[in-house]
Amino acid sequence: MPARSGVEYVGLSQVQGPLVFVTGVRDVGFRELAEVVTPAGETRLGRVLAISEGLAIIEVFAGTVGLSTAQSKVRFLGRPFQYAASADEVLGRVFDGLGRPLDGGPPPMAGKPRDVNGLPINPVARAYPQDFIQTGMSAIDGMNALVRGQKLPIFSGSGLPHTQLTAQIVRQAKLLEGEEKFAIVLAAMGIKHEEAQFFRNDLEESGSLKNVAMFLNLADDPSIERLITPRIALTVAEQLAYGEHLHVLVVLTDMTNYCEALREVATSKGEVPSRKGYPGYLYSDLASIYERAGKITNTGGSITQIPILTMPDDDITHPIPDLTGYITEGQIVLDRGLFQKGIYPPINVLPSLSRLMSDGIGEGRTREDHQNLASQLYALYAKAKRVETLASIIGEEDLTAHDRLYLRFSHELERRFIQQAPSENRTIVGTLDLGWELAMIFPERDLTRVKPEQLRRHGVKKGTAAVGKTTPVGQQE
């Protein structure tokens, strides 16, 4: 039931962290939008987090600094947080974490207002993702392919180049065929000013900014605002995808900062903590964000999602990457060891995974040898890593000649296949041809994952350069 129109509550029973507590309320709903008025007359937006026997708990997006329990006022608006926007109003523009313009332009007004809390896509209405997206990066396209409508997170760590990698994916991502309308929605939560400026400059210089809507909650902005920023961004993406039939790539960075804000709110509410102090509903809360990506049957648009998170202490078993991996369709893992070798992008293809890859590649989509070649490269690289461990124990000189082939393969794969310049955009054909060249380091009897006819058609002689339309970095040894 909506709140009584025009009723204003004077005084707060309690202010705790980012939350305010109001007693004596009637007809107030969960997630209802509220206005909190400070003693100085400033109006701040908030959202009802909990209702219990006349008590309403409100999270205040701009923070609670300056509020007074005696003189502050609260008005309940009788509706959830809604956002209305159209492609013409948001693309090429920059907004804050609450969707207010930062570029001096007018606030978006057109379009049907949508509840920012949204809903996951009904599984019955989902169209199965099958369209390969070429990112121009061999470690992704060749071995962990991205499919339109997929949610594929990037697991990074502090100091690793996930910002640069994401910007490159945003610049280069495209379908192999057709010129369809494409848009990018970037939601930044708690990132540094230099990261935000890097995204903006990179997209501006590449000419992609005109197709991008940016929502920025920076490190010095209120942390509680981070809980609403990805939801506003996804609401805009849904309008672009399902209202205006655009194909939208949504980048959410950094989901770790989002989860930290969620933990802060849960602690302020006095909830019993779960793993690492995070609330027990962390899984369902993350799912309410991730499951808004996908394709809907009989609609022209789609939402592909790339959440980025920094793993605390590079721990992939931490609750945030652990739960994210359960909800999403794989992960791209950045490796500190590769980064310290000077390899960019430092993507470790062994723990990385794209669960929808097999549905988006193959004959008619990429090439008929793609799946088998990817499996072969993965198997050879996994064996090469075991040989590297053995060599570190007994010494390389005591390895067999065949084992030394694995050491050579590991070096070549990392320096030529995984590594590439930040501006290098490889075609999928170039990636696959390069993969064949590296696989042919081994005698044919070792290539058990590929079909003989594929070997005859695509295999190349040792030492030849079959790299298609790509110029791999690090060929000079």
N, C-alpha and C positions, 0 to 999 in steps of 0.2 A: 504494500500500500504506500503511495507517495506521501512525503511529508506535507504537513499543512502549509499551504502557500502563505508567505508573509510572516510566518512565525520566526522570531529571533530569540535565541537563547543567550542571556547575558551571564558571563562568568563561566569559568572552567573549574571542574572539581580537582583536576590534576594535570600537570604537564610533565611528561616523562620521555626524555630523548626526543625523537621526532613525532611523538604521539601526544594528543590531547584527549582528555576524558571529559565527557559532558553527561550530566545526570538529568533525570526528569524528562527525557525526550519521549515523544510519541510519534508513531507512524513514520518511522525512519527505516530505510532498507539497507541491506548489505551492499557494499560498493557504491552507495549513493554519493553523488558529488556534494561537497559542502564548501562554504566560504567562511574562512576564519578571519575576523577583523581585529587587527592589533589596536592597542590603546592610541597609537598615532594615526589611526584611520586607514592603514594599509590593508588591502584585502589579499589574502592568500588562499589558493585552492587546496582542498584536501579531499580525502576519500574515506568513507566509512569502512573500517576493517572488521568491526565486530559489534554486535548488538546483544544486550542481555539485560532484561528486566529494567528498562528505562535508562540504561547506560549505553552510550555510544562511544566507541573508540575511533578516533580519526587520525589518519596519517596526513601530515601537513607537508606538501611537496617542497615548499620553500624553506622548511625548517621552522623550529619553534622559538628561535632567538627573538627576544623583544616582546613575547607574549606575557600577559599577566592573568593570573587566575581570577582576579576580581573584575578587571576592566575589559577583557577580551570578549568578543561576541562571536556567535556561530549561527550561520543560516544554512539550512538544508534545502537543496534545490529540487528535490523530488525526481531526479533523473541521474543516470550514470554519467561518467565522463564521456563526452562525445566529441568527435572531431570530423569536420566536413572539409573536403578538399577535392580538387580536380587536378588532372595532369598539368594543365596550363598554369595553375597557381603554385604548384610545388616543385616541378622539375626545374633544375638550374638554380635552386634557392637553398638558403641555409636557415635552420630554425634551432631554437634551444630545445632542451629536453622535454618541455611541455608543449612544443609545437608553436611557440611564438616566434615571429620573424627576428633574425639577427642581422639581416642584410639591408634593413631600412625599407623593405617593401611592405605592402599591405598584408594583413593576415588573410589566410584563405577563407573564403566564405561560401563558394559554390559547392555543389555536390550534396548528396544526401548525408545528413549527420549519421555517423556510425558509432556504436558503442566500442570504446577502445579495448574493453576487456575481451571482446570477440568470442569466438567459439572454435574449437577444433573442427576440421573438415569431417563431415559425416563419411565414414568408411564406404558406405554404399554409393555415395556420390563421387568418390575419388576415381579419377582416370589414372591408370597405371603409368608411371613415368617410363618412357622408352626413347626419348630424344637425346642423343649424345650432345654434350656441350664441350666444344674445344676451348681449352684455356690457354693453349700454346705452351704448356709446361709438360715436359716428357714424363716426369715422375707422377703426375696426375693423369694426363691423358692416356699414357701407355699402360699404367699399372693400377691406377685407382680412379677410373674415369668418373666424371661428374655428369649426372643426368638431369634434364629439366624437370623441376618439381621435387627434386631431392633435397634433403637437409643433410649437408656434409660439413661437420665442424672441423676447425683447425685447432689441434692441441699444441700449444706453444709453451714457452717458458720465459721468465723475465730476461730481457736482453736479447732474445731471438728476433729475427727480422720478420715477424708475422705481419706487421703493418705494411712493409714493402711488398711482401708476397701477396697480400690481399689487394693492394692497389694494382699490382700487375694482373691479377686475375680479373679484376673489375674492368681494366682497360682492354684486355684481350679476349674475354669470353664471347663466344659466338656459336651459332649453329653452323653445320657444314653446308647446308643448303637453305636458300630462301632469305629474303630480307624482311623480317618481321619487326614490328614495333617493340622496342626494348627499353627498359628503364631500370635504374638502380636506386635503391633506398638504403642509405647508410645510417645506422643508429649507433652512436658512440656513447658509452657509459663510463664515466670516470677516467677518460684518457687525458693525457697531457696535452698542453696547448700545441707543442711542436708536432705531435702526432696528428692532431686535427688539421693543423696548417699543412702538413705533408700531404694528407689526403686531398685537401682543397687545391693545393698547387699542382699536384700530380694530375688530377682530373682536369684542371683548367688547361694545363700545357698539352695534354693529349686530346683536347677537344671533347672530352666525355662529360664535362660538368653540366652541359645543357640537358643531359638525360638523367641527372642525379638529383635526388632530394636528400639533404643531410640534416640529421637531428643530433645535436651535440649537447651532451651533458659532460662537462669537463671536470677535471679532478678537484677544482676549487668550487664547483657548484654543489648544492645540497645533495647529499648521498641518497636521501629518500626519493628524490626526483628520478633516480635511476630505475625505480620500479615501474614507472609509467612510460619512460622513453621508448623501450622496445615495443610496447603495446601501441603507442601512437604510430610508430614507424610501420608496424604490421597492418594497422588500420588503413593507413595511406596506401600500402602495397595492395591490400585487398580491393580498395577502390580502383586503383590503376589496373589490376589484373582482371577482376570480375565485373567491374563497372565500365571500364574503358578498353578492355581486351588487350592489354599490354602484357608482355612477358617480363616479369620483375625478378631481379636478383636482390635479395635482402642480405646485407652484411651487418651482423650484430657483434660489436666489439666494445668492451671486453665483458663476457658473461661472468667472469670471476668477480668483477666489481659489482655486477647486479646481485650475485648471490651473497656478497658481503653486506650489501644494503638490506637484503631480505633477512639475514641473520641479525642485523642490528635491530630491525623492527620486531622480530620474534623475541629477542632478549628484552626489549622495552615492554613488551606485552606480558613478560613473565612466563613464557611458554617453556615447557620442559625440553631441553635441547636433545638432539640426536647426534649422529656422527660429527665429530669435529666442531660441535656447537651449532651446527645448522639445524633448522627446524625439520621435523619429521615429514613435512609436506613438501620438501624441496623437490622431490621427484615430480609430483603432480603440478607444482608451480612451473617448473621448467617445461614440462609437457604441454602446458597451456600456451606456451610461446612457440615451441618447436612444431607442434602439430597444426599450426596455422599455415604451414607451407604445403604446397602440392598443386595438383591440377584437378579441376572439377569437370565431370563429363558434360559435354555440350556447351562449354564456355571457351572463348577464344584465348583467354589469358592463363598465366600460371605464376606461381611463386616458388622460386628456388632460394634456399636459405643457406648461408654460410656463417654459422656462429663461430666466434673466435674466443678462446679462453686460454689464460695463462695458468698452467698447472703449478700450484704452490710446491716449491722444492723439486720441480720436475717430476712429481709423483703422479703417475697415470692412474693409480688406485685411489687418489683423493676423491671425496664424494662428488665434486663438481664434474671432472672428466668421466668418472665412473658412471654416474647417472646419465650424463649427456650421451655417452656411448650406447646406453640401453635404449634411449628414446630415438636417437637419430639413426641414419642408414650408413654408418661407418664413421671414419675419422681420418684426417691427414695429420700425421705426427711429425713435428719438427724436433730434430735431434741436436743436442748440444755438442756431441762429439763431432758430427759432421760440420757444424758451425765453426768449431775450433780448428778444423782442417782448412777453413776458408772456402767451404762449399756453399754456394747459394743456388737454389733454395735448399736449406738443410733438411730435406724431407727424407725420413727413414721409411723406406717402402715396406719393410718387414712388418712392423706393427700397424701400418696404415691399411685402410680397408675401405672399399666402396661396395656396399651390399647390393646396389642396383646396377653395378657395372655390367654384368653379363646380359642384362636386358637392354642396354643401350648401345652395345657394340656388336660387331660381327658383320656378316654380309648384308649389304643394303643400308648399313648405318656407318660403319667405319671401314673395316676390311675383314675378309673371312678368316684371316690368320690371327686376328687381334687377341682373342681369348687364349688360344694355345700358346702364343708367343709370350704373353704376359705371365702365364703360369710357368713357362720354361725359365724366363728371366728370374722370377721369384725363387724357383727351386735352386737355380745355380747360385744366386746371391746368398741364399740361406746356407748352402753348403760352403760357400766361400768364407762366410763369417765363422763357421766352425773350424775351417782350416786356419784362419787367422789366429784363432784362440790356440790351436795346436802349435802353430809356429811360434807364438809368444812363449810357449813352455819349452819346446825342444830345440827351437832355432830353425830359421828358414832353410839353412843349408842341409838339414837332415830330412827335409820333405822330399817326396818323390817328384819326378818331373810332372806327373799328372796333377799333383796337389799344387804345384807352382802355377799351373794354368788357372786354378781358382783364385790365387792371389792376384794374378794379372787381371782376371775378369773383374774382381771386386774393385780394383783401382780404376779400371777403364769405365765401369758402370758409374762409379761415383764422380769421376772427373769429366766424363763425356755425356753420359745419359742424364744423370740427376742434375749435375751442375749446368747452369746456363746463365747468360747475362740478364740483368733486370729488365732490359729492353728487348730481349730475344723472344720472338714469337714463332714457335715451331709448328708446322702443320702436323696433323696426325699421320700422314703418309711419311713425312720425314722422321717422326718419332719411331714408327714401326720399322722403317728401313735401318735406322741406327740400331734398334734393338736386335735385328737380325745380324748386323755386322758384328756386334759384340758377342752374340751367341755362337757365331761361327769361329770364335777363338777355340772352341772345343771340337773334337772329332764328332762326326755325325752320330756315332754310337751313344754319345752322352746326351743327345738331344731327344729325350724320350717323351717329351710333352707335346711335341709338334708332329703333325702328320707328314708322311714321306712326300706327298704331293705339295704340301706347303713348303717343305724344305727345298724341293726342286724349283718351285716357282719364285720363292722370295729369298732363299739362302744366298749369301754372297761369299766369294772367295776371301780367305784371310788377307788382310792388308788393303782391301779395296775400300773406297770411300762411298758408301751407299747411304747418304744422309738426306736425300731429297732436297727440300727447300729450306735447309737449316744449316747454320754454321755453328757447331758445338764449340763451347768454350773449353779450353784446357786440352786441345788436341796436341799442342806442343808439350813434350815431356822433358 
